[in-house]
Amino acid sequence: MSTLGIDFGTSFSTASYITSDGTPKAVKFPGHDTKMPSLVSYYNNQTIVGYTVTEYLKQISISGQDQLMEDFMKTTIKSIKTNLSVNGQRCGHSHREIVTTIIKHIKTESEKSCSPIIFDNLVLTHPAQFEEWKKDLIKTAAIAAGFNNVQLLPEPVSAAIGYLRCLGHSDLSKTKGLLVYDLGAGTFDVAYVTKQDGHFIVPFPPNGDAHCGGDNLDDALYELLINKARPIIGNGYHTEEKDLGLLFRCRGWKEMLSTLDKIPISIFSQDMSKEFKYDLTRDEFEQIAKPTIRRTINLTKAIADDVKNNRLPLDFILLIGGSSCIPFVEKSLKAAIPDIDIRTTGDADIAVALGASCYAISPIEINPEKEWCYCMYDGKKILRSYNFCIYCGKHNFIKTGKF
């Protein structure tokens, strides 16, 4: 039986598996790439998932049929991961059913790509700050999608494993500790992972914010621009019920500002009779991004301080997630946690999924409370895996059995 690793993302999902020679590999979905849009549409009594939704959107946009676009968007569900509710309903379907639909589609497309492999087992990643009922919901949904056995794994821990085992360079054998900063579309996660005696250890509980991510930046940019555009194009766009077409364009503008200092944008009124033109600058975007990024920096610094106070090794901070590519993120991290190297994976979108596959063949226990003990000589708190107390230098009896 084969195991699939899935990073179930807010905007995109990725998957990976272990090849016959034992190598973790990202799934390239048939006719596309490694990023499956986490979208479902129930338009015209059909269930449309993933890439097919984005292809429909492109065709409708080209045709210029505004009413068709409006009808289609009303049946299209995005960001279900950040809006989960036990009794939630969208378009006549429960949230669990919607998650099942997405995961089942990923399973089907992965099996097409990796034929003749059939994936019976699943390692499914989740945000660090994910309530137990949400974990139960996505696990139940995955079982309904056709998996016999489902294991859950925090996303930042999976990212660390995926990077260290699959995406790093030869010098990673010397890595003793890293901090994962994972800013995705809908959630933020941070975790510290260290290697002791060749094993991964998570000495502190992973942290994060399940309602903080790139979507918040898209929303802030949307509100900024429609407020500026309103005197010219009128009140057709609303901040409460956002126009998804314009919201997707805001996401694109945000991504463009990662490489450009200024971009020209235009927004048409709903009846296409008026146009608002504006030069949007990176500095202006960073001003509205500050509150969201500050939340992530504060959580990251808190764990970095714990690492420092406990004299644990920290070789670098690893940036994961599409929104971590925003230059303001690295600039803010360097200001808050100076003198620590900051790295990216080179492919920020697959590290979490690769880690899930690695975990399937070599699981680790994530139980921070079990990783600590107290030195019997000076009473200081140290990791159980240490041979010596890092404070007094005497043997750690828990590890060595020596006095």
C-alpha atoms as a printed R data frame, in Angstrom:
    type eleno elety resid chain resno       x      y       z
1   ATOM     1    CA   MET     A     1   0.000  0.000   0.000
2   ATOM     2    CA   SER     A     2   1.313  3.459  -0.922
3   ATOM     3    CA   THR     A     3   1.053  6.700   1.015
4   ATOM     4    CA   LEU     A     4   0.259 10.125  -0.369
5   ATOM     5    CA   GLY     A     5   1.355 13.275   1.423
6   ATOM     6    CA   ILE     A     6  -0.979 16.257   0.970
7   ATOM     7    CA   ASP     A     7  -0.445 19.868   1.919
8   ATOM     8    CA   PHE     A     8  -4.091 20.984   1.923
9   ATOM     9    CA   GLY     A     9  -3.699 24.711   1.310
10  ATOM    10    CA   THR     A    10  -6.054 27.649   1.427
11  ATOM    11    CA   SER     A    11  -5.440 28.683  -2.191
12  ATOM    12    CA   PHE     A    12  -3.455 25.744  -3.578
13  ATOM    13    CA   SER     A    13  -2.795 22.164  -2.508
14  ATOM    14    CA   THR     A    14   0.247 20.037  -3.284
15  ATOM    15    CA   ALA     A    15   0.947 16.322  -2.959
16  ATOM    16    CA   SER     A    16   3.950 14.011  -2.865
17  ATOM    17    CA   TYR     A    17   4.806 10.326  -2.712
18  ATOM    18    CA   ILE     A    18   7.783  8.021  -2.248
19  ATOM    19    CA   THR     A    19   9.191  6.589  -5.483
20  ATOM    20    CA   SER     A    20  10.287  2.959  -5.860
21  ATOM    21    CA   ASP     A    21  13.873  3.925  -4.996
22  ATOM    22    CA   GLY     A    22  12.763  5.583  -1.751
23  ATOM    23    CA   THR     A    23  12.953  9.194  -2.964
24  ATOM    24    CA   PRO     A    24  10.216 11.693  -1.992
25  ATOM    25    CA   LYS     A    25   8.812 13.372  -5.107
26  ATOM    26    CA   ALA     A    26   6.149 16.033  -5.696
27  ATOM    27    CA   VAL     A    27   3.149 14.990  -7.766
28  ATOM    28    CA   LYS     A    28   2.866 16.808 -11.076
29  ATOM    29    CA   PHE     A    29  -0.827 16.815 -11.844
30  ATOM    30    CA   PRO     A    30  -1.708 15.656 -15.384
31  ATOM    31    CA   GLY     A    31  -1.427 18.528 -17.853
32  ATOM    32    CA   HIS     A    32  -0.495 21.010 -15.145
33  ATOM    33    CA   ASP     A    33   2.105 21.595 -12.435
34  ATOM    34    CA   THR     A    34   2.473 20.736  -8.743
35  ATOM    35    CA   LYS     A    35  -0.029 23.302  -7.427
36  ATOM    36    CA   MET     A    36  -3.681 22.261  -7.474
37  ATOM    37    CA   PRO     A    37  -6.123 25.172  -6.916
38  ATOM    38    CA   SER     A    38  -8.174 24.467  -3.767
39  ATOM    39    CA   LEU     A    39 -11.366 25.491  -5.527
40  ATOM    40    CA   VAL     A    40 -14.776 23.882  -5.952
41  ATOM    41    CA   SER     A    41 -17.689 25.136  -8.033
42  ATOM    42    CA   TYR     A    42 -21.216 23.744  -8.104
43  ATOM    43    CA   TYR     A    43 -22.222 25.749 -11.166
44  ATOM    44    CA   ASN     A    44 -25.176 24.497 -13.218
45  ATOM    45    CA   ASN     A    45 -25.596 21.348 -11.070
46  ATOM    46    CA   GLN     A    46 -22.042 20.235 -11.844
47  ATOM    47    CA   THR     A    47 -19.185 19.631  -9.424
48  ATOM    48    CA   ILE     A    48 -16.071 21.302 -10.820
49  ATOM    49    CA   VAL     A    49 -12.770 21.066  -8.935
50  ATOM    50    CA   GLY     A    50  -9.224 22.390  -9.107
51  ATOM    51    CA   TYR     A    51  -7.725 23.435 -12.418
52  ATOM    52    CA   THR     A    52 -11.050 23.051 -14.193
53  ATOM    53    CA   VAL     A    53 -12.472 25.903 -12.111
54  ATOM    54    CA   THR     A    54  -9.657 28.264 -13.112
55  ATOM    55    CA   GLU     A    55 -10.019 27.215 -16.765
56  ATOM    56    CA   TYR     A    56 -13.753 28.005 -16.644
57  ATOM    57    CA   LEU     A    57 -12.926 31.403 -15.142
58  ATOM    58    CA   LYS     A    58 -10.444 32.165 -17.921
59  ATOM    59    CA   GLN     A    59 -12.925 31.244 -20.651
60  ATOM    60    CA   ILE     A    60 -15.748 33.276 -19.105
61  ATOM    61    CA   SER     A    61 -13.408 36.250 -18.644
62  ATOM    62    CA   ILE     A    62 -12.356 36.104 -22.297
63  ATOM    63    CA   SER     A    63 -15.981 35.913 -23.440
64  ATOM    64    CA   GLY     A    64 -16.819 39.121 -21.517
65  ATOM    65    CA   GLN     A    65 -20.118 37.690 -20.218
66  ATOM    66    CA   ASP     A    66 -20.446 39.567 -16.951
67  ATOM    67    CA   GLN     A    67 -23.677 37.917 -15.822
68  ATOM    68    CA   LEU     A    68 -22.267 34.458 -16.475
69  ATOM    69    CA   MET     A    69 -19.179 35.380 -14.484
70  ATOM    70    CA   GLU     A    70 -21.317 36.621 -11.599
71  ATOM    71    CA   ASP     A    71 -23.412 33.434 -11.598
72  ATOM    72    CA   PHE     A    72 -20.330 31.226 -11.751
73  ATOM    73    CA   MET     A    73 -18.571 33.050  -8.914
74  ATOM    74    CA   LYS     A    74 -21.639 32.702  -6.675
75  ATOM    75    CA   THR     A    75 -21.239 28.924  -6.858
76  ATOM    76    CA   THR     A    76 -17.437 28.925  -6.480
77  ATOM    77    CA   ILE     A    77 -15.977 28.172  -3.051
78  ATOM    78    CA   LYS     A    78 -12.505 29.437  -2.114
79  ATOM    79    CA   SER     A    79 -10.565 29.456   1.138
80  ATOM    80    CA   ILE     A    80 -12.757 26.745   2.697
81  ATOM    81    CA   LYS     A    81  -9.836 25.787   4.958
82  ATOM    82    CA   THR     A    82  -9.955 29.106   6.828
83  ATOM    83    CA   ASN     A    83 -13.754 29.182   7.089
84  ATOM    84    CA   LEU     A    84 -14.462 25.702   8.402
85  ATOM    85    CA   SER     A    85 -17.515 25.233  10.585
86  ATOM    86    CA   VAL     A    86 -18.932 22.035  12.078
87  ATOM    87    CA   ASN     A    87 -22.388 22.718  10.681
88  ATOM    88    CA   GLY     A    88 -21.303 25.029   7.884
89  ATOM    89    CA   GLN     A    89 -23.054 24.923   4.501
90  ATOM    90    CA   ARG     A    90 -22.035 26.396   1.143
91  ATOM    91    CA   CYS     A    91 -24.060 25.980  -2.026
92  ATOM    92    CA   GLY     A    92 -26.092 23.214  -0.372
93  ATOM    93    CA   HIS     A    93 -23.044 21.194   0.699
94  ATOM    94    CA   SER     A    94 -21.499 20.798   4.146
95  ATOM    95    CA   HIS     A    95 -17.965 21.963   4.768
96  ATOM    96    CA   ARG     A    96 -16.892 18.361   5.324
97  ATOM    97    CA   GLU     A    97 -18.332 17.375   1.937
98  ATOM    98    CA   ILE     A    98 -16.470 20.226   0.246
99  ATOM    99    CA   VAL     A    99 -13.150 19.211   1.826
100 ATOM   100    CA   THR     A   100 -13.837 15.589   0.832
101 ATOM   101    CA   THR     A   101 -14.428 16.691  -2.763
102 ATOM   102    CA   ILE     A   102 -11.090 18.534  -2.938
103 ATOM   103    CA   ILE     A   103  -9.068 15.742  -1.292
104 ATOM   104    CA   LYS     A   104 -10.730 13.044  -3.416
105 ATOM   105    CA   HIS     A   105  -9.890 15.029  -6.558
106 ATOM   106    CA   ILE     A   106  -6.241 15.338  -5.451
107 ATOM   107    CA   LYS     A   107  -6.162 11.568  -4.823
108 ATOM   108    CA   THR     A   108  -7.656 10.791  -8.247
109 ATOM   109    CA   GLU     A   109  -5.329 13.139 -10.127
110 ATOM   110    CA   SER     A   110  -2.297 11.881  -8.167
111 ATOM   111    CA   GLU     A   111  -3.122  8.293  -9.091
112 ATOM   112    CA   LYS     A   112  -3.428  9.303 -12.751
113 ATOM   113    CA   SER     A   113  -0.028 10.974 -12.583
114 ATOM   114    CA   CYS     A   114   1.626  8.095 -10.701
115 ATOM   115    CA   SER     A   115  -0.127  5.152 -12.355
116 ATOM   116    CA   PRO     A   116  -0.258  2.266 -11.551
117 ATOM   117    CA   ILE     A   117   0.219  3.348  -7.920
118 ATOM   118    CA   ILE     A   118  -2.920  3.390  -5.765
119 ATOM   119    CA   PHE     A   119  -2.737  5.573  -2.678
120 ATOM   120    CA   ASP     A   120  -4.429  3.887   0.276
121 ATOM   121    CA   ASN     A   121  -2.822  5.892   3.077
122 ATOM   122    CA   LEU     A   122  -2.487  9.615   3.645
123 ATOM   123    CA   VAL     A   123  -0.372 12.021   5.677
124 ATOM   124    CA   LEU     A   124  -2.375 15.245   5.727
125 ATOM   125    CA   THR     A   125  -0.840 18.480   6.997
126 ATOM   126    CA   HIS     A   126  -2.660 21.160   8.969
127 ATOM   127    CA   PRO     A   127  -1.904 24.583  10.524
128 ATOM   128    CA   ALA     A   128  -0.183 24.547  13.899
129 ATOM   129    CA   GLN     A   129  -3.098 26.407  15.510
130 ATOM   130    CA   PHE     A   130  -5.876 24.163  14.234
131 ATOM   131    CA   GLU     A   131  -8.613 23.287  16.706
132 ATOM   132    CA   GLU     A   132  -9.142 19.599  17.457
133 ATOM   133    CA   TRP     A   133 -12.587 19.628  15.863
134 ATOM   134    CA   LYS     A   134 -11.072 20.976  12.655
135 ATOM   135    CA   LYS     A   135  -8.470 18.205  12.681
136 ATOM   136    CA   ASP     A   136 -11.296 15.690  13.156
137 ATOM   137    CA   LEU     A   137 -13.247 17.288  10.303
138 ATOM   138    CA   ILE     A   138 -10.437 17.121   7.736
139 ATOM   139    CA   LYS     A   139  -9.462 13.614   8.854
140 ATOM   140    CA   THR     A   140 -13.036 12.380   8.501
141 ATOM   141    CA   ALA     A   141 -13.264 14.102   5.125
142 ATOM   142    CA   ALA     A   142 -10.063 12.380   3.965
143 ATOM   143    CA   ILE     A   143 -11.374  8.972   4.983
144 ATOM   144    CA   ALA     A   144 -14.575  9.693   3.053
145 ATOM   145    CA   ALA     A   145 -12.358 10.578   0.072
146 ATOM   146    CA   GLY     A   146 -11.123  6.973  -0.056
147 ATOM   147    CA   PHE     A   147  -8.094  6.714   2.228
148 ATOM   148    CA   ASN     A   148  -7.938  3.751   4.618
149 ATOM   149    CA   ASN     A   149  -5.512  5.329   7.058
150 ATOM   150    CA   VAL     A   150  -4.997  9.046   7.718
151 ATOM   151    CA   GLN     A   151  -2.246 10.642   9.823
152 ATOM   152    CA   LEU     A   152  -2.081 14.359  10.614
153 ATOM   153    CA   LEU     A   153   1.082 16.464  10.754
154 ATOM   154    CA   PRO     A   154   1.595 20.179  11.627
155 ATOM   155    CA   GLU     A   155   2.579 22.137   8.513
156 ATOM   156    CA   PRO     A   156   5.712 23.903   9.832
157 ATOM   157    CA   VAL     A   157   7.168 20.634  11.141
158 ATOM   158    CA   SER     A   158   6.449 18.977   7.800
159 ATOM   159    CA   ALA     A   159   8.148 21.897   6.024
160 ATOM   160    CA   ALA     A   160  11.302 21.475   8.126
161 ATOM   161    CA   ILE     A   161  11.451 17.745   7.391
162 ATOM   162    CA   GLY     A   162  10.805 18.307   3.700
163 ATOM   163    CA   TYR     A   163  13.526 20.923   3.438
164 ATOM   164    CA   LEU     A   164  16.180 19.077   5.406
165 ATOM   165    CA   ARG     A   165  15.626 15.758   3.674
166 ATOM   166    CA   CYS     A   166  14.737 16.826   0.141
167 ATOM   167    CA   LEU     A   167  15.399 20.438  -0.821
168 ATOM   168    CA   GLY     A   168  18.534 21.513   0.979
169 ATOM   169    CA   HIS     A   169  22.187 21.301   0.058
170 ATOM   170    CA   SER     A   170  24.967 19.014   1.192
171 ATOM   171    CA   ASP     A   171  25.841 21.259   4.150
172 ATOM   172    CA   LEU     A   172  22.470 20.474   5.738
173 ATOM   173    CA   SER     A   173  24.023 17.444   7.398
174 ATOM   174    CA   LYS     A   174  25.623 20.037   9.690
175 ATOM   175    CA   THR     A   175  22.319 21.775  10.458
176 ATOM   176    CA   LYS     A   176  21.453 21.486  14.140
177 ATOM   177    CA   GLY     A   177  18.371 23.696  14.363
178 ATOM   178    CA   LEU     A   178  16.076 25.753  12.185
179 ATOM   179    CA   LEU     A   179  13.052 27.967  12.626
180 ATOM   180    CA   VAL     A   180  10.270 27.597  10.049
181 ATOM   181    CA   TYR     A   181   8.301 30.714   9.115
182 ATOM   182    CA   ASP     A   182   5.335 29.548   7.019
183 ATOM   183    CA   LEU     A   183   3.068 32.305   5.680
184 ATOM   184    CA   GLY     A   184   0.447 30.868   3.354
185 ATOM   185    CA   ALA     A   185  -2.698 32.283   1.839
186 ATOM   186    CA   GLY     A   186  -4.934 31.761   4.846
187 ATOM   187    CA   THR     A   187  -2.762 30.764   7.808
188 ATOM   188    CA   PHE     A   188   0.569 31.438   9.474
189 ATOM   189    CA   ASP     A   189   2.692 28.812  11.219
190 ATOM   190    CA   VAL     A   190   6.019 28.856  13.026
191 ATOM   191    CA   ALA     A   191   7.981 25.985  14.533
192 ATOM   192    CA   TYR     A   192  11.467 25.207  15.766
193 ATOM   193    CA   VAL     A   193  12.985 21.855  14.822
194 ATOM   194    CA   THR     A   194  16.358 20.570  16.004
195 ATOM   195    CA   LYS     A   195  18.329 17.427  15.229
196 ATOM   196    CA   GLN     A   196  19.715 15.369  18.087
197 ATOM   197    CA   ASP     A   197  21.592 12.129  17.392
198 ATOM   198    CA   GLY     A   198  20.255 12.176  13.843
199 ATOM   199    CA   HIS     A   199  16.619 12.451  14.949
200 ATOM   200    CA   PHE     A   200  14.255 15.393  14.545
201 ATOM   201    CA   ILE     A   201  12.993 16.917  17.795
202 ATOM   202    CA   VAL     A   202  10.293 19.566  18.289
203 ATOM   203    CA   PRO     A   203  11.072 20.911  21.778
204 ATOM   204    CA   PHE     A   204   8.481 23.725  21.769
205 ATOM   205    CA   PRO     A   205   4.830 23.549  20.698
206 ATOM   206    CA   PRO     A   206   4.459 24.863  17.124
207 ATOM   207    CA   ASN     A   207   2.593 28.165  17.080
208 ATOM   208    CA   GLY     A   208   0.773 30.302  14.563
209 ATOM   209    CA   ASP     A   209  -2.403 32.081  13.615
210 ATOM   210    CA   ALA     A   210  -5.119 30.192  11.750
211 ATOM   211    CA   HIS     A   211  -6.635 33.481  10.538
212 ATOM   212    CA   CYS     A   212  -3.552 35.320   9.326
213 ATOM   213    CA   GLY     A   213  -2.149 34.996   5.824
214 ATOM   214    CA   GLY     A   214  -1.892 36.320   2.311
215 ATOM   215    CA   ASP     A   215  -5.686 36.540   2.066
216 ATOM   216    CA   ASN     A   216  -5.597 39.281   4.704
217 ATOM   217    CA   LEU     A   217  -3.196 41.244   2.508
218 ATOM   218    CA   ASP     A   218  -5.443 40.738  -0.538
219 ATOM   219    CA   ASP     A   219  -8.422 41.993   1.471
220 ATOM   220    CA   ALA     A   220  -6.516 45.049   2.704
221 ATOM   221    CA   LEU     A   221  -5.379 45.909  -0.823
222 ATOM   222    CA   TYR     A   222  -8.920 45.418  -2.144
223 ATOM   223    CA   GLU     A   223 -10.330 47.838   0.416
224 ATOM   224    CA   LEU     A   224  -7.598 50.401  -0.203
225 ATOM   225    CA   LEU     A   225  -8.171 50.416  -3.961
226 ATOM   226    CA   ILE     A   226 -11.977 50.488  -4.014
227 ATOM   227    CA   ASN     A   227 -11.929 53.364  -1.524
228 ATOM   228    CA   LYS     A   228  -9.610 55.266  -3.843
229 ATOM   229    CA   ALA     A   229 -11.653 54.278  -6.914
230 ATOM   230    CA   ARG     A   230 -15.120 55.016  -5.485
231 ATOM   231    CA   PRO     A   231 -15.214 58.756  -6.395
232 ATOM   232    CA   ILE     A   232 -14.632 57.797 -10.048
233 ATOM   233    CA   ILE     A   233 -16.390 54.448 -10.561
234 ATOM   234    CA   GLY     A   234 -19.106 54.680  -7.903
235 ATOM   235    CA   ASN     A   235 -20.274 52.218  -5.247
236 ATOM   236    CA   GLY     A   236 -20.493 49.028  -7.293
237 ATOM   237    CA   TYR     A   237 -17.849 47.202  -5.237
238 ATOM   238    CA   HIS     A   238 -18.365 46.377  -1.561
239 ATOM   239    CA   THR     A   239 -15.945 45.537   1.247
240 ATOM   240    CA   GLU     A   240 -18.341 43.105   2.964
241 ATOM   241    CA   GLU     A   241 -19.164 40.909  -0.046
242 ATOM   242    CA   LYS     A   242 -16.063 41.182  -2.155
243 ATOM   243    CA   ASP     A   243 -16.077 40.785  -5.908
244 ATOM   244    CA   LEU     A   244 -13.966 37.644  -6.417
245 ATOM   245    CA   GLY     A   245 -12.748 38.716  -9.835
246 ATOM   246    CA   LEU     A   246 -11.301 41.949  -8.440
247 ATOM   247    CA   LEU     A   247 -10.012 40.108  -5.363
248 ATOM   248    CA   PHE     A   248  -8.061 37.690  -7.594
249 ATOM   249    CA   ARG     A   249  -6.603 40.689  -9.448
250 ATOM   250    CA   CYS     A   250  -5.507 42.185  -6.110
251 ATOM   251    CA   ARG     A   251  -3.663 38.949  -5.376
252 ATOM   252    CA   GLY     A   252  -1.875 39.257  -8.706
253 ATOM   253    CA   TRP     A   253  -0.922 42.882  -8.025
254 ATOM   254    CA   LYS     A   254   0.392 41.890  -4.609
255 ATOM   255    CA   GLU     A   255   2.612 39.236  -6.200
256 ATOM   256    CA   MET     A   256   3.872 41.684  -8.838
257 ATOM   257    CA   LEU     A   257   4.980 44.069  -6.101
258 ATOM   258    CA   SER     A   258   7.372 41.403  -4.840
259 ATOM   259    CA   THR     A   259   9.585 42.173  -7.828
260 ATOM   260    CA   LEU     A   260   8.482 45.669  -8.921
261 ATOM   261    CA   ASP     A   261   8.536 48.948  -7.009
262 ATOM   262    CA   LYS     A   262   5.481 50.344  -8.810
263 ATOM   263    CA   ILE     A   263   2.741 48.932 -11.054
264 ATOM   264    CA   PRO     A   264  -0.075 50.610 -13.024
265 ATOM   265    CA   ILE     A   265  -3.527 49.251 -12.159
266 ATOM   266    CA   SER     A   266  -7.012 49.934 -13.512
267 ATOM   267    CA   ILE     A   267 -10.472 49.122 -12.168
268 ATOM   268    CA   PHE     A   268 -13.634 49.444 -14.243
269 ATOM   269    CA   SER     A   269 -17.060 50.215 -12.851
270 ATOM   270    CA   GLN     A   270 -19.507 47.331 -12.818
271 ATOM   271    CA   ASP     A   271 -21.173 48.562 -16.022
272 ATOM   272    CA   MET     A   272 -17.725 49.077 -17.650
273 ATOM   273    CA   SER     A   273 -18.542 52.742 -18.408
274 ATOM   274    CA   LYS     A   274 -15.897 54.281 -16.119
275 ATOM   275    CA   GLU     A   275 -12.274 53.442 -15.389
276 ATOM   276    CA   PHE     A   276 -10.065 54.181 -12.414
277 ATOM   277    CA   LYS     A   277  -6.322 54.270 -13.126
278 ATOM   278    CA   TYR     A   278  -3.672 54.327 -10.429
279 ATOM   279    CA   ASP     A   279   0.059 53.737  -9.880
280 ATOM   280    CA   LEU     A   280   0.337 51.398  -6.910
281 ATOM   281    CA   THR     A   281   3.713 51.406  -5.126
282 ATOM   282    CA   ARG     A   282   5.406 48.763  -3.021
283 ATOM   283    CA   ASP     A   283   5.796 51.284  -0.166
284 ATOM   284    CA   GLU     A   284   2.038 51.873  -0.158
285 ATOM   285    CA   PHE     A   285   1.356 48.140  -0.104
286 ATOM   286    CA   GLU     A   286   3.821 47.613   2.758
287 ATOM   287    CA   GLN     A   287   2.000 50.202   4.855
288 ATOM   288    CA   ILE     A   288  -1.249 48.236   4.687
289 ATOM   289    CA   ALA     A   289   0.619 44.926   5.115
290 ATOM   290    CA   LYS     A   290   2.296 45.988   8.375
291 ATOM   291    CA   PRO     A   291  -0.432 44.873  10.837
292 ATOM   292    CA   THR     A   292  -0.601 41.356   9.367
293 ATOM   293    CA   ILE     A   293   3.159 40.907   9.037
294 ATOM   294    CA   ARG     A   294   3.709 42.288  12.548
295 ATOM   295    CA   ARG     A   295   1.481 39.533  13.980
296 ATOM   296    CA   THR     A   296   3.635 36.878  12.317
297 ATOM   297    CA   ILE     A   297   6.906 38.502  13.409
298 ATOM   298    CA   ASN     A   298   5.789 38.659  17.050
299 ATOM   299    CA   LEU     A   299   4.936 34.941  17.083
300 ATOM   300    CA   THR     A   300   8.233 34.069  15.392
301 ATOM   301    CA   LYS     A   301  10.322 36.161  17.770
302 ATOM   302    CA   ALA     A   302   8.643 34.546  20.789
303 ATOM   303    CA   ILE     A   303   9.862 31.087  19.715
304 ATOM   304    CA   ALA     A   304  13.266 32.485  18.694
305 ATOM   305    CA   ASP     A   305  13.605 33.929  22.204
306 ATOM   306    CA   ASP     A   306  12.743 30.524  23.723
307 ATOM   307    CA   VAL     A   307  15.426 28.940  21.546
308 ATOM   308    CA   LYS     A   308  18.013 31.502  22.670
309 ATOM   309    CA   ASN     A   309  17.060 31.353  26.354
310 ATOM   310    CA   ASN     A   310  17.423 27.568  26.361
311 ATOM   311    CA   ARG     A   311  20.772 27.714  24.539
312 ATOM   312    CA   LEU     A   312  19.516 25.659  21.619
313 ATOM   313    CA   PRO     A   313  21.162 25.873  18.182
314 ATOM   314    CA   LEU     A   314  19.572 28.048  15.490
315 ATOM   315    CA   ASP     A   315  21.324 27.914  12.125
316 ATOM   316    CA   PHE     A   316  18.752 29.756  10.025
317 ATOM   317    CA   ILE     A   317  15.138 30.800   9.534
318 ATOM   318    CA   LEU     A   318  13.403 29.025   6.651
319 ATOM   319    CA   LEU     A   319  10.736 30.939   4.735
320 ATOM   320    CA   ILE     A   320   7.879 28.767   3.453
321 ATOM   321    CA   GLY     A   321   4.572 29.620   1.794
322 ATOM   322    CA   GLY     A   322   3.733 31.851  -1.135
323 ATOM   323    CA   SER     A   323   3.231 35.006   0.928
324 ATOM   324    CA   SER     A   324   6.655 34.629   2.565
325 ATOM   325    CA   CYS     A   325   8.106 35.776  -0.794
326 ATOM   326    CA   ILE     A   326   6.977 39.334  -0.063
327 ATOM   327    CA   PRO     A   327  10.208 41.364   0.458
328 ATOM   328    CA   PHE     A   328   8.702 43.122   3.489
329 ATOM   329    CA   VAL     A   329   8.604 39.778   5.331
330 ATOM   330    CA   GLU     A   330  12.364 39.217   5.135
331 ATOM   331    CA   LYS     A   331  13.040 42.870   5.941
332 ATOM   332    CA   SER     A   332  10.846 42.671   9.054
333 ATOM   333    CA   LEU     A   333  12.411 39.398  10.207
334 ATOM   334    CA   LYS     A   334  15.929 40.779   9.881
335 ATOM   335    CA   ALA     A   335  14.954 43.788  11.973
336 ATOM   336    CA   ALA     A   336  13.322 41.676  14.701
337 ATOM   337    CA   ILE     A   337  15.804 38.766  14.771
338 ATOM   338    CA   PRO     A   338  19.160 40.136  13.560
339 ATOM   339    CA   ASP     A   339  22.288 38.069  12.851
340 ATOM   340    CA   ILE     A   340  20.341 34.945  11.829
341 ATOM   341    CA   ASP     A   341  20.582 33.677   8.251
342 ATOM   342    CA   ILE     A   342  17.290 33.625   6.324
343 ATOM   343    CA   ARG     A   343  16.746 31.020   3.613
344 ATOM   344    CA   THR     A   344  14.098 29.984   1.140
345 ATOM   345    CA   THR     A   345  13.565 26.521  -0.319
346 ATOM   346    CA   GLY     A   346  13.840 27.602  -3.931
347 ATOM   347    CA   ASP     A   347  10.411 26.027  -4.280
348 ATOM   348    CA   ALA     A   348   8.283 27.308  -1.427
349 ATOM   349    CA   ASP     A   349   5.208 25.427  -2.571
350 ATOM   350    CA   ILE     A   350   6.244 21.764  -2.188
351 ATOM   351    CA   ALA     A   351   8.346 21.538   0.987
352 ATOM   352    CA   VAL     A   352   5.337 20.829   3.225
353 ATOM   353    CA   ALA     A   353   4.016 18.067   0.961
354 ATOM   354    CA   LEU     A   354   7.471 16.480   0.657
355 ATOM   355    CA   GLY     A   355   7.806 16.481   4.433
356 ATOM   356    CA   ALA     A   356   4.515 14.620   4.716
357 ATOM   357    CA   SER     A   357   5.840 11.822   2.514
358 ATOM   358    CA   CYS     A   358   9.079 11.654   4.501
359 ATOM   359    CA   TYR     A   359   7.074 11.444   7.703
360 ATOM   360    CA   ALA     A   360   5.180  8.452   6.291
361 ATOM   361    CA   ILE     A   361   8.368  6.369   6.057
362 ATOM   362    CA   SER     A   362  10.147  7.823   9.092
363 ATOM   363    CA   PRO     A   363   7.649  9.297  11.585
364 ATOM   364    CA   ILE     A   364   8.670 11.445  14.531
365 ATOM   365    CA   GLU     A   365   6.811 11.970  17.780
366 ATOM   366    CA   ILE     A   366   5.725 15.561  18.269
367 ATOM   367    CA   ASN     A   367   5.307 15.842  22.015
368 ATOM   368    CA   PRO     A   368   7.328 18.807  23.338
369 ATOM   369    CA   GLU     A   369   6.604 18.002  26.994
370 ATOM   370    CA   LYS     A   370   8.408 14.657  26.691
371 ATOM   371    CA   GLU     A   371  11.580 16.254  25.290
372 ATOM   372    CA   TRP     A   372  12.655 17.948  28.521
373 ATOM   373    CA   CYS     A   373  14.140 16.897  31.834
374 ATOM   374    CA   TYR     A   374  15.894 18.598  34.763
375 ATOM   375    CA   CYS     A   375  19.577 18.299  35.572
376 ATOM   376    CA   MET     A   376  19.941 16.402  38.874
377 ATOM   377    CA   TYR     A   377  22.931 18.586  39.823
378 ATOM   378    CA   ASP     A   378  21.802 22.152  39.173
379 ATOM   379    CA   GLY     A   379  18.067 21.690  38.533
380 ATOM   380    CA   LYS     A   380  18.209 23.474  35.161
381 ATOM   381    CA   LYS     A   381  15.812 22.440  32.392
382 ATOM   382    CA   ILE     A   382  17.583 20.685  29.500
383 ATOM   383    CA   LEU     A   383  16.685 18.445  26.582
384 ATOM   384    CA   ARG     A   384  16.569 14.745  27.436
385 ATOM   385    CA   SER     A   385  18.628 14.004  24.344
386 ATOM   386    CA   TYR     A   386  21.654 15.994  25.573
387 ATOM   387    CA   ASN     A   387  24.571 13.913  26.814
388 ATOM   388    CA   PHE     A   388  25.608 16.700  29.188
389 ATOM   389    CA   CYS     A   389  23.912 19.519  31.039
390 ATOM   390    CA   ILE     A   390  24.600 22.640  28.977
391 ATOM   391    CA   TYR     A   391  24.852 24.683  32.197
392 ATOM   392    CA   CYS     A   392  27.028 22.657  34.593
393 ATOM   393    CA   GLY     A   393  28.636 20.296  32.066
394 ATOM   394    CA   LYS     A   394  27.894 17.091  34.002
395 ATOM   395    CA   HIS     A   395  26.437 13.922  32.484
396 ATOM   396    CA   ASN     A   396  22.710 13.971  31.796
397 ATOM   397    CA   PHE     A   397  21.686 10.906  33.799
398 ATOM   398    CA   ILE     A   398  18.390 10.584  31.900
399 ATOM   399    CA   LYS     A   399  20.377 10.077  28.664
400 ATOM   400    CA   THR     A   400  23.602  8.411  29.797
401 ATOM   401    CA   GLY     A   401  22.673  6.570  32.968
402 ATOM   402    CA   LYS     A   402  25.872  7.944  34.542
403 ATOM   403    CA   PHE     A   403  26.393 10.041  37.665
